[in-house]
Amino acid sequence: MSAGSGAAAGSGRRLRADAQRNRDAILGAAREVFAEEGVLAPLDAIAVRAGVGNATLYRNFPTREDLLSAVMEASIAEAVADGENLARTQEPGEALLQWLVHLAWLLRIWHDLPYCLADAHMDQSSPVAPSTAALVTQTQVLLEGAQAVGAARPDIAAGEIFELVTAVSWAVDRFGDDEQAARRRVLLATTGLVGGGPANEVPTRLG
């Protein structure tokens, strides 16, 4: 749904600007509440923090998944761009390892985010599904590159790797890992699946 679609049918430009401000306020409040309480926090609390009524929140974002998808959009796009850069600048096995570390760190940014993304991965009708699909697609590109040079097992699929890293990201969140602990956890989890040297660093530009 576009930011001002309902307003555009109303009284013109000023109302569309108000609708955009409301949408921006909701997204900003959602980021804050998700960071503090996790992605399963009450949506009413987001509306209160944004200074809008519940009706305005649900008009812009009919479901929690719609809101989560919109909040994550920039982070997902950035992550995919980072993955593309890894494919251009690193050896295939190293690129895949660094991507998996980055992915686990990204998915742990809010409590219960791995849970929601796992649901979306299994339910292609979810508004969050395009976000997970973009991450799986980038994983597939890097996995195929590593498989082509013998740096990853040939009998594993991108969806399986994504599911594994989603589970690892849940552990990273629950055990309070810092970046280096998260990196070690991913490398341990993928031992025997992915070859190549250890990831040199964990990207932290998560949006």
BELSUL-V520083 format. One record per pair of residues at least 4 apart in sequence whose C-alpha atoms are under 8 Angstrom apart, sorted by sequence separation. I is the first residue (numbers start at 1). J is the second residue. If there is no record, write none. Layout:
i->I j->J
i->I j->J
This chain:
i->1 j->5
i->4 j->8
i->5 j->9
i->6 j->10
i->7 j->11
i->8 j->12
i->11 j->15
i->12 j->16
i->13 j->17
i->14 j->18
i->15 j->19
i->16 j->20
i->17 j->21
i->18 j->22
i->19 j->23
i->20 j->24
i->21 j->25
i->22 j->26
i->23 j->27
i->24 j->28
i->25 j->29
i->26 j->30
i->27 j->31
i->28 j->32
i->29 j->33
i->30 j->34
i->31 j->35
i->32 j->36
i->33 j->37
i->34 j->38
i->35 j->39
i->37 j->41
i->41 j->45
i->42 j->46
i->43 j->47
i->44 j->48
i->45 j->49
i->46 j->50
i->47 j->51
i->48 j->52
i->52 j->56
i->53 j->57
i->54 j->58
i->55 j->59
i->56 j->60
i->57 j->61
i->58 j->62
i->62 j->66
i->63 j->67
i->64 j->68
i->65 j->69
i->66 j->70
i->67 j->71
i->68 j->72
i->69 j->73
i->72 j->76
i->73 j->77
i->74 j->78
i->75 j->79
i->76 j->80
i->77 j->81
i->78 j->82
i->79 j->83
i->80 j->84
i->81 j->85
i->82 j->86
i->83 j->87
i->84 j->88
i->85 j->89
i->86 j->90
i->87 j->91
i->90 j->94
i->91 j->95
i->92 j->96
i->93 j->97
i->94 j->98
i->95 j->99
i->96 j->100
i->97 j->101
i->98 j->102
i->99 j->103
i->100 j->104
i->101 j->105
i->102 j->106
i->103 j->107
i->104 j->108
i->105 j->109
i->109 j->113
i->112 j->116
i->113 j->117
i->114 j->118
i->115 j->119
i->116 j->120
i->117 j->121
i->118 j->122
i->119 j->123
i->120 j->124
i->125 j->129
i->128 j->132
i->129 j->133
i->130 j->134
i->131 j->135
i->132 j->136
i->133 j->137
i->134 j->138
i->135 j->139
i->136 j->140
i->137 j->141
i->138 j->142
i->139 j->143
i->140 j->144
i->141 j->145
i->142 j->146
i->143 j->147
i->144 j->148
i->145 j->149
i->146 j->150
i->147 j->151
i->150 j->154
i->156 j->160
i->157 j->161
i->158 j->162
i->159 j->163
i->160 j->164
i->161 j->165
i->162 j->166
i->163 j->167
i->164 j->168
i->165 j->169
i->166 j->170
i->167 j->171
i->168 j->172
i->169 j->173
i->170 j->174
i->171 j->175
i->172 j->176
i->173 j->177
i->177 j->181
i->178 j->182
i->179 j->183
i->180 j->184
i->181 j->185
i->182 j->186
i->183 j->187
i->184 j->188
i->185 j->189
i->186 j->190
i->187 j->191
i->190 j->194
i->191 j->195
i->7 j->12
i->8 j->13
i->10 j->15
i->33 j->38
i->34 j->39
i->47 j->52
i->48 j->53
i->52 j->57
i->57 j->62
i->58 j->63
i->61 j->66
i->62 j->67
i->87 j->92
i->90 j->95
i->108 j->113
i->120 j->125
i->124 j->129
i->146 j->151
i->147 j->152
i->156 j->161
i->172 j->177
i->177 j->182
i->33 j->39
i->34 j->40
i->47 j->53
i->61 j->67
i->89 j->95
i->107 j->113
i->108 j->114
i->120 j->126
i->123 j->129
i->146 j->152
i->147 j->153
i->8 j->15
i->34 j->41
i->47 j->54
i->107 j->114
i->120 j->127
i->147 j->154
i->7 j->15
i->8 j->16
i->33 j->41
i->87 j->95
i->120 j->128
i->121 j->129
i->7 j->16
i->86 j->95
i->120 j->129
i->143 j->152
i->44 j->54
i->47 j->57
i->86 j->96
i->172 j->182
i->5 j->16
i->117 j->128
i->121 j->132
i->187 j->198
i->4 j->16
i->7 j->19
i->33 j->45
i->83 j->95
i->86 j->98
i->117 j->129
i->120 j->132
i->121 j->133
i->3 j->16
i->4 j->17
i->33 j->46
i->86 j->99
i->172 j->185
i->143 j->157
i->4 j->19
i->117 j->132
i->143 j->158
i->3 j->19
i->4 j->20
i->30 j->46
i->83 j->99
i->183 j->199
i->3 j->20
i->29 j->46
i->140 j->157
i->168 j->185
i->29 j->47
i->140 j->158
i->168 j->186
i->139 j->158
i->140 j->159
i->183 j->202
i->3 j->23
i->26 j->46
i->29 j->49
i->26 j->47
i->29 j->50
i->43 j->64
i->137 j->158
i->165 j->186
i->168 j->189
i->28 j->50
i->136 j->158
i->139 j->161
i->180 j->202
i->26 j->49
i->136 j->159
i->139 j->162
i->179 j->202
i->26 j->50
i->79 j->103
i->25 j->50
i->164 j->189
i->25 j->51
i->26 j->52
i->136 j->162
i->79 j->106
i->135 j->162
i->22 j->50
i->39 j->68
i->22 j->52
i->26 j->57
i->22 j->56
i->23 j->57
i->23 j->60
i->30 j->67
i->156 j->193
i->100 j->139
i->153 j->192
i->27 j->67
i->31 j->71
i->99 j->139
i->153 j->193
i->30 j->71
i->152 j->193
i->153 j->194
i->152 j->194
i->27 j->70
i->96 j->139
i->151 j->194
i->152 j->195
i->27 j->71
i->151 j->195
i->118 j->163
i->151 j->196
i->96 j->142
i->95 j->142
i->96 j->143
i->118 j->166
i->146 j->194
i->117 j->166
i->92 j->142
i->96 j->146
i->93 j->145
i->114 j->166
i->92 j->145
i->93 j->146
i->114 j->167
i->80 j->134
i->84 j->138
i->92 j->146
i->76 j->131
i->80 j->135
i->83 j->138
i->87 j->142
i->114 j->169
i->115 j->170
i->79 j->135
i->114 j->170
i->3 j->60
i->92 j->149
i->69 j->127
i->73 j->131
i->76 j->134
i->80 j->138
i->93 j->151
i->112 j->170
i->1 j->60
i->69 j->128
i->72 j->131
i->76 j->135
i->83 j->142
i->92 j->151
i->93 j->152
i->107 j->166
i->68 j->128
i->65 j->126
i->66 j->127
i->104 j->165
i->108 j->169
i->65 j->127
i->66 j->128
i->69 j->131
i->103 j->165
i->104 j->166
i->107 j->169
i->108 j->170
i->111 j->173
i->65 j->128
i->107 j->170
i->110 j->173
i->104 j->168
i->105 j->169
i->108 j->172
i->109 j->173
i->100 j->165
i->104 j->169
i->108 j->173
i->105 j->172
i->104 j->172
i->39 j->110
i->38 j->110
i->39 j->111
i->40 j->112
i->38 j->111
i->39 j->112
i->35 j->109
i->37 j->111
i->38 j->112
i->39 j->113
i->105 j->179
i->35 j->110
i->38 j->113
i->34 j->110
i->35 j->111
i->34 j->111
i->105 j->182
i->104 j->182
i->101 j->182
i->101 j->183
i->104 j->186
i->101 j->186
i->100 j->186
i->101 j->187
i->97 j->187
i->97 j->194
i->105 j->202
i->96 j->194
i->97 j->195
i->101 j->199
i->97 j->196
i->105 j->204
i->98 j->198
i->102 j->202
i->106 j->206
i->93 j->194
i->94 j->195
i->97 j->198
i->98 j->199
i->101 j->202
i->102 j->203
i->93 j->195
i->94 j->196
i->97 j->199
i->98 j->200
i->102 j->204
i->93 j->196
i->94 j->197
i->98 j->201
i->93 j->197
i->94 j->198
i->98 j->202
i->94 j->199
i->79 j->206
i->78 j->206
i->78 j->207
i->75 j->206
i->75 j->207
i->74 j->207
